[in-house]
């Protein structure tokens, strides 16, 4: 039976909102301010490096998405170029593994913010459990309370970042730290590469727009533009926010505070901002966690339907919601919370581990694009990544270097890399066994392109 193609309905503004919707959250604010505290003025260099690498990434995903507009996302793109095992590994590394760490960081932060505003109301992690439970129930009932207002929420968060940064810059400068030559201390102990992973966590996620390619108006123009514009807007907003926070709060306090984004807001607007900030924080966290609960279970469902994941992930309830996948993804942050001990002060390793896993999947995507350029040079490409393969090769090398130097302090190297190696190693082992024993396919045999398009 044939079905009519969906009517293109998404314009540039909506696509930009989707491209940056996962980026603007509490955890990204904290990762940025921690990078500012650790790197000083080196934070600006780290931002430039991260921005350049993510431009390469957006270009790669734009070409892949427009070459296969009916494909469901990363799994299809990578199967076409590199085969089933890299596809399975990349999806789990890029979306399932970060769900162990990123949402856990968000839940820790919302619990800490509400714990300050409403002390002794709930036990430790009580607010996190309540928010996660509400979002799981809403998703199981097929109710996406954020769908209609996602664009407004996204741009509200961006405006908040910029206004906070500007207001903080206009506020009195922080008192100088001992031995610092300036109040903020930004010129002392500068480091660049040690904070690139933290900065890149705030720039990751523009590719969430690519599964919507078939719904976009003028996709060859709007899909790449949405990712590039979104990335530039977020980078500028982040820069304004961090420089203002460093001026008003000071580098030392940003580095020692468990809630540096709250400190920045108070420095900018005064203590009366706490209630407004709490509302923004809860909304930002709920929006990000909701996006993960809505998107990742459907990725797993599509993979299960094509034989790439456990069949149980195909199960849907009466409302068409993949309920097994939703419960599975909802349980993942519990692992991250256990790893951190529920301590908001241990949030940096969570963020670095999430960013590093995501970067691994991006490296695989770059490899798939290069393979497809070689294997299918005549295939229709409505938009082509410029200067191929130089940006892809530079991105792979650059991201590998960022991961290798992701720990901003020596004492963080062991917990970060042990957790990351264990999880990614487990994914690789299970994926290999699945492809060989269940799918019974060569692990690195690319799928025919027409099959991928129909996937």
C-alpha positions as CSV (number, residue, x, y, z in Angstrom):
1,X,0.0,0.0,0.0
2,X,1.4,3.4,-0.9
3,X,0.9,6.5,1.3
4,X,1.0,10.1,0.2
5,X,4.1,12.1,1.0
6,X,3.7,14.5,3.9
7,X,2.9,18.1,3.0
8,X,6.0,20.3,3.6
9,X,4.9,22.8,6.4
10,X,7.9,23.7,8.5
11,X,9.5,27.1,7.8
12,X,13.0,28.3,8.7
13,X,12.0,29.7,12.2
14,X,10.5,26.4,13.3
15,X,13.5,24.5,12.0
16,X,15.9,26.8,13.8
17,X,13.9,26.3,17.1
18,X,14.2,22.5,16.6
19,X,17.9,22.8,15.9
20,X,18.6,24.7,19.1
21,X,15.8,23.3,21.3
22,X,18.0,20.6,22.8
23,X,21.0,22.9,23.2
24,X,19.5,25.6,25.5
25,X,19.1,24.0,28.9
26,X,20.3,24.3,32.5
27,X,23.1,21.8,32.0
28,X,24.4,23.8,29.1
29,X,24.5,27.0,31.1
30,X,26.4,25.2,33.9
31,X,28.8,23.6,31.4
32,X,29.6,27.0,29.9
33,X,30.1,28.7,33.2
34,X,32.3,25.9,34.4
35,X,34.4,26.2,31.2
36,X,34.6,30.0,31.8
37,X,35.8,29.4,35.4
38,X,38.4,26.8,34.4
39,X,39.6,28.3,31.2
40,X,39.5,32.1,31.8
41,X,40.0,33.9,28.6
42,X,40.9,30.5,27.1
43,X,37.1,29.9,27.1
44,X,36.8,32.2,24.1
45,X,39.3,30.1,22.2
46,X,37.5,26.9,23.2
47,X,34.2,28.4,22.0
48,X,35.8,29.2,18.6
49,X,37.2,25.6,18.3
50,X,33.9,24.1,19.3
51,X,32.0,26.3,16.9
52,X,34.2,25.4,14.0
53,X,33.9,21.7,14.7
54,X,30.1,21.9,15.0
55,X,29.9,23.8,11.7
56,X,31.6,20.9,10.1
57,X,29.1,18.6,11.8
58,X,26.1,20.6,10.6
59,X,27.4,20.5,7.0
60,X,27.8,16.7,7.1
61,X,24.3,16.2,8.6
62,X,22.7,18.6,6.1
63,X,24.1,16.7,3.1
64,X,23.1,13.3,4.6
65,X,19.6,14.4,5.4
66,X,18.9,16.0,2.0
67,X,20.4,13.0,0.2
68,X,18.0,10.7,2.1
69,X,15.0,13.0,3.0
70,X,12.7,10.1,3.9
71,X,15.2,8.4,6.2
72,X,14.5,8.4,9.9
73,X,17.8,9.8,11.0
74,X,21.3,8.8,12.0
75,X,20.9,5.0,11.8
76,X,19.8,5.2,8.1
77,X,22.5,7.6,7.2
78,X,25.3,5.5,8.6
79,X,23.9,2.1,7.4
80,X,24.1,3.5,3.9
81,X,27.7,4.4,4.2
82,X,29.3,2.1,6.7
83,X,26.9,-0.8,7.5
84,X,24.8,-2.0,10.4
85,X,27.3,-2.2,13.2
86,X,28.6,1.4,12.9
87,X,24.9,2.5,12.6
88,X,23.9,0.7,15.8
89,X,27.0,1.9,17.7
90,X,26.6,5.6,16.5
91,X,22.9,5.8,17.5
92,X,23.6,4.3,21.0
93,X,26.7,6.4,21.5
94,X,25.0,9.6,20.3
95,X,21.6,9.3,21.8
96,X,21.2,6.5,24.3
97,X,24.5,6.8,26.2
98,X,24.2,10.6,26.6
99,X,20.7,9.9,28.0
100,X,22.6,8.3,30.9
101,X,24.4,11.5,31.7
102,X,22.7,14.7,30.3
103,X,19.2,14.3,31.7
104,X,20.8,13.2,35.0
105,X,22.6,16.5,35.1
106,X,19.4,18.4,34.3
107,X,17.5,16.6,37.0
108,X,20.2,17.2,39.6
109,X,20.1,20.9,38.7
110,X,16.4,21.3,38.9
111,X,16.3,19.5,42.2
112,X,19.0,21.9,43.6
113,X,17.3,25.0,42.3
114,X,13.9,24.0,43.8
115,X,15.6,22.8,46.9
116,X,17.0,26.4,47.4
117,X,13.6,28.0,46.7
118,X,11.5,25.5,48.7
119,X,13.9,24.0,51.3
120,X,12.9,20.9,53.2
121,X,9.8,20.4,51.1
122,X,10.9,17.1,49.6
123,X,13.8,14.7,50.3
124,X,17.0,14.8,48.2
125,X,16.2,14.2,44.5
126,X,12.5,14.4,45.3
127,X,11.8,17.2,42.9
128,X,13.8,15.4,40.2
129,X,11.7,12.2,40.7
130,X,8.4,14.2,40.6
131,X,9.4,16.0,37.3
132,X,10.6,12.8,35.6
133,X,7.5,10.9,36.7
134,X,5.2,13.6,35.4
135,X,7.0,13.7,32.0
136,X,6.9,9.9,31.7
137,X,3.2,9.8,32.3
138,X,2.5,12.6,29.8
139,X,4.6,10.8,27.2
140,X,2.9,7.5,27.8
141,X,-0.5,9.2,27.2
142,X,0.9,10.7,24.0
143,X,0.5,14.3,25.5
144,X,3.3,16.6,24.4
145,X,2.7,19.8,26.3
146,X,5.8,21.4,24.8
147,X,5.0,20.7,21.1
148,X,2.9,23.8,20.5
149,X,5.2,26.2,22.5
150,X,8.6,24.7,21.7
151,X,9.6,27.6,19.5
152,X,8.5,30.2,22.1
153,X,10.3,28.3,24.8
154,X,13.5,28.1,22.8
155,X,13.6,31.7,21.9
156,X,12.6,32.7,25.5
157,X,15.6,30.9,26.8
158,X,17.9,32.5,24.3
159,X,16.6,36.0,25.2
160,X,17.1,35.1,28.9
161,X,20.7,34.2,28.3
162,X,21.4,37.4,26.4
163,X,19.6,39.7,28.8
164,X,21.2,38.1,31.8
165,X,24.7,38.5,30.2
166,X,24.1,42.2,29.3
167,X,22.6,43.0,32.7
168,X,25.4,41.2,34.5
169,X,28.0,43.1,32.4
170,X,26.3,46.4,33.5
171,X,26.4,45.3,37.2
172,X,29.3,46.1,39.5
173,X,32.3,44.0,38.9
174,X,33.0,41.1,41.3
175,X,35.6,41.7,43.9
176,X,39.1,40.7,42.8
177,X,40.3,37.3,43.8
178,X,43.6,37.0,45.7
179,X,46.5,37.6,43.4
180,X,44.2,38.3,40.4
181,X,45.1,41.2,38.1
182,X,41.4,41.9,37.3
183,X,38.1,41.4,39.3
184,X,37.0,38.5,37.3
185,X,40.4,36.8,37.2
186,X,39.9,35.9,33.5
187,X,43.6,36.5,32.7
188,X,45.1,34.0,35.1
189,X,45.8,30.3,34.5
190,X,44.3,30.3,31.0
191,X,43.5,27.0,29.3
192,X,41.8,26.3,26.0
193,X,41.8,22.6,25.1
194,X,40.9,21.4,28.5
195,X,37.5,23.1,28.4
196,X,36.5,22.4,24.7
197,X,34.4,19.4,25.7
198,X,32.5,21.5,28.2
199,X,31.9,24.2,25.6
200,X,30.9,21.7,22.9
201,X,28.2,20.3,25.2
202,X,26.5,23.6,24.8
203,X,26.7,23.4,21.0
204,X,25.6,19.8,20.4
205,X,22.2,18.8,19.0
206,X,21.6,20.8,15.8
207,X,21.1,17.6,13.9
208,X,17.8,17.0,15.6
209,X,16.3,19.0,12.7
210,X,17.3,16.4,10.1
211,X,14.5,13.9,10.7
212,X,12.1,16.7,9.8
213,X,13.7,17.2,6.3
214,X,10.6,15.7,4.5
215,X,8.4,18.2,6.3
216,X,10.5,21.3,5.6
217,X,9.6,23.9,3.0
218,X,12.4,24.3,0.5
219,X,14.6,21.8,2.5
220,X,17.7,22.3,0.4
221,X,17.8,25.9,1.5
222,X,16.2,25.8,5.0
223,X,17.7,22.6,6.6
224,X,21.3,23.7,6.3
225,X,20.5,27.3,7.1
226,X,18.5,26.3,10.2
227,X,21.5,24.4,11.6
228,X,24.0,27.1,10.7
229,X,21.8,30.0,11.9
230,X,20.9,28.1,15.1
231,X,24.5,27.3,15.9
232,X,25.6,31.0,15.4
233,X,22.8,32.4,17.5
234,X,23.5,29.9,20.3
235,X,27.2,30.6,20.2
236,X,26.7,34.4,20.4
237,X,24.2,34.1,23.2
238,X,26.5,31.8,25.1
239,X,29.4,34.2,24.8
240,X,27.4,37.2,26.0
241,X,26.0,35.2,28.9
242,X,29.4,33.9,30.1
243,X,31.3,37.1,29.8
244,X,28.6,39.0,31.7
245,X,28.6,36.3,34.4
246,X,32.4,36.3,34.7
247,X,32.3,40.1,35.1
248,X,29.6,40.2,37.8
249,X,30.2,36.9,39.7
250,X,33.9,36.4,39.2
251,X,35.8,33.4,38.0
252,X,36.4,31.8,41.4
253,X,32.8,31.9,42.5
254,X,31.6,30.5,39.2
255,X,34.0,27.6,39.6
256,X,33.1,26.8,43.2
257,X,29.3,27.2,43.0
258,X,27.0,24.2,42.3
259,X,24.5,26.6,40.7
260,X,26.6,29.2,38.9
261,X,23.8,30.1,36.5
262,X,21.6,31.1,39.5
263,X,24.5,33.2,40.8
264,X,24.7,35.0,37.5
265,X,21.0,35.7,37.4
266,X,21.1,37.1,40.9
267,X,24.1,39.3,40.1
268,X,22.3,40.6,37.1
269,X,18.8,41.2,38.5
270,X,19.0,40.8,42.3
271,X,17.7,38.1,44.7
272,X,14.1,38.8,43.6
273,X,14.8,36.9,40.4
274,X,14.9,33.6,42.2
275,X,11.2,32.7,41.5
276,X,11.4,33.7,37.9
277,X,14.6,31.8,37.5
278,X,13.1,28.7,39.1
279,X,10.3,28.8,36.6
280,X,12.7,29.1,33.7
281,X,14.9,26.4,35.1
282,X,12.1,23.9,35.5
283,X,10.7,24.7,32.0
284,X,14.2,24.3,30.4
285,X,14.8,21.0,32.2
286,X,11.3,19.7,31.4
287,X,11.6,20.6,27.8
288,X,15.0,18.9,27.4
289,X,14.1,15.7,29.3
290,X,10.7,15.6,27.4
291,X,12.6,15.9,24.1
292,X,14.7,12.9,25.0
293,X,11.7,10.9,26.2
294,X,9.9,11.7,22.9
295,X,12.7,11.2,20.5
296,X,15.0,8.4,21.7
297,X,12.2,5.7,22.2
298,X,11.1,6.3,18.7
299,X,14.6,5.9,17.4
300,X,14.8,2.6,19.2
301,X,11.4,1.6,17.9
302,X,12.5,2.3,14.3
303,X,15.7,0.3,14.8
304,X,13.7,-2.6,16.3
305,X,11.4,-2.6,13.3
306,X,14.4,-2.9,11.0
307,X,16.0,-5.6,13.1
308,X,18.7,-3.4,14.6
309,X,17.5,-3.5,18.2
310,X,15.6,-5.7,20.6
311,X,12.1,-6.5,19.3
312,X,10.6,-5.5,22.6
313,X,11.3,-1.9,21.6
314,X,8.6,-2.2,18.9
315,X,5.8,-2.4,21.5
316,X,3.4,0.5,21.5
317,X,0.4,1.3,23.6
318,X,-3.1,2.1,22.4
319,X,-2.0,5.7,21.7
320,X,0.9,4.5,19.5
321,X,3.6,5.4,22.1
322,X,6.6,3.0,22.3
323,X,6.0,2.4,26.0
324,X,8.9,0.0,26.6
325,X,11.3,2.4,25.0
326,X,9.9,5.2,27.0
327,X,10.3,3.4,30.3
328,X,13.8,2.2,29.3
329,X,15.0,5.8,28.4
330,X,13.4,7.2,31.6
331,X,15.4,4.7,33.6
332,X,18.7,5.7,32.1
333,X,19.2,9.0,34.1
334,X,18.9,6.9,37.2
335,X,22.3,5.3,36.3
336,X,23.8,8.8,35.9
337,X,22.3,9.9,39.2
338,X,23.8,6.8,40.9
339,X,27.2,7.5,39.3
340,X,27.2,11.0,40.6
341,X,25.9,10.0,44.0
342,X,23.1,12.5,43.6
343,X,25.6,15.3,44.2
344,X,25.2,18.4,42.1
345,X,28.9,19.3,42.7
346,X,29.8,16.2,40.6
347,X,27.9,17.5,37.5
348,X,31.0,18.3,35.4
349,X,32.0,14.6,34.8
350,X,28.4,13.9,33.7
351,X,28.5,16.7,31.2
352,X,31.9,15.7,29.8
353,X,30.9,12.0,29.5
354,X,27.7,13.0,27.6
355,X,29.6,15.3,25.3
356,X,32.3,12.8,24.6
357,X,29.9,10.0,23.7
358,X,28.0,12.3,21.4
359,X,31.3,13.4,19.7
360,X,32.1,9.7,19.0
361,X,28.8,9.3,17.1
362,X,29.5,12.5,15.1
363,X,32.9,11.1,14.1
364,X,31.1,8.0,12.7
365,X,28.7,10.2,10.8
366,X,31.6,12.1,9.1
367,X,33.1,8.7,8.1
368,X,29.7,7.7,6.6
369,X,29.6,10.8,4.5
370,X,33.1,10.3,3.1
371,X,32.2,6.6,2.3
372,X,29.0,7.7,0.5
373,X,30.9,10.3,-1.5
374,X,33.3,7.5,-2.7
375,X,30.7,4.7,-3.2
376,X,27.8,6.8,-4.7
377,X,29.3,9.8,-6.4
378,X,26.4,10.2,-8.8
379,X,23.7,10.1,-6.2
380,X,21.4,13.2,-6.0
381,X,22.7,15.6,-3.4
382,X,20.4,18.7,-3.2
383,X,23.0,20.3,-0.9
384,X,26.7,19.3,-0.7
385,X,29.0,19.9,2.2
386,X,31.7,22.3,0.9
387,X,35.4,21.5,0.6
388,X,34.9,17.7,1.2
389,X,36.7,15.8,2.6
390,X,38.8,18.4,4.5
391,X,36.1,19.5,7.0
392,X,35.2,15.9,7.8
393,X,38.8,14.8,8.3
394,X,39.5,17.9,10.4
395,X,36.4,17.3,12.5
396,X,37.3,13.6,13.1
397,X,40.8,14.5,14.2
398,X,39.6,17.5,16.2
399,X,36.9,15.6,18.0
400,X,39.2,12.8,18.9
401,X,41.7,15.3,20.3
402,X,38.9,17.0,22.3
403,X,37.8,13.6,23.8
404,X,41.4,12.7,24.7
405,X,41.7,16.0,26.5
406,X,38.2,16.3,27.8
407,X,39.0,16.1,31.5
408,X,39.7,19.6,32.8
409,X,41.5,18.3,35.8
410,X,43.7,15.2,36.3
411,X,41.6,13.8,39.1
412,X,38.6,13.7,36.7
413,X,40.3,11.6,34.0
414,X,39.8,8.2,35.6
415,X,36.1,8.5,36.5
416,X,35.2,10.0,33.1
417,X,37.1,7.7,30.8
418,X,36.4,4.6,32.8
419,X,32.7,5.2,32.7
420,X,32.8,6.2,29.0
421,X,34.9,3.2,28.0
422,X,32.8,0.8,29.9
423,X,29.5,2.0,28.4
424,X,30.8,2.3,24.8
425,X,32.6,-1.0,25.1
426,X,29.4,-2.7,26.2
427,X,27.5,-1.1,23.3
428,X,30.1,-2.3,20.8
429,X,30.1,-5.8,22.2
430,X,26.3,-6.1,22.2
431,X,26.0,-4.5,18.8
432,X,28.6,-6.9,17.3
433,X,26.8,-9.9,18.7
434,X,23.5,-8.6,17.5
435,X,24.6,-8.0,13.9
436,X,26.4,-11.4,13.6
437,X,24.0,-13.6,15.5
438,X,20.5,-12.0,15.1
439,X,20.7,-9.9,12.0
440,X,23.1,-12.3,10.3
441,X,24.7,-9.6,8.2
442,X,28.2,-8.5,7.7
443,X,28.9,-5.8,10.3
444,X,30.4,-3.3,7.8
445,X,28.3,-4.1,4.6
446,X,26.5,-0.9,3.6
447,X,22.7,-1.1,2.9
448,X,21.6,-0.3,-0.6
449,X,20.7,3.3,-0.8
450,X,17.2,2.8,-2.1
451,X,16.5,0.5,0.8
452,X,17.7,3.2,3.2
453,X,15.5,5.8,1.6
454,X,12.5,3.6,2.1
455,X,13.5,2.7,5.7
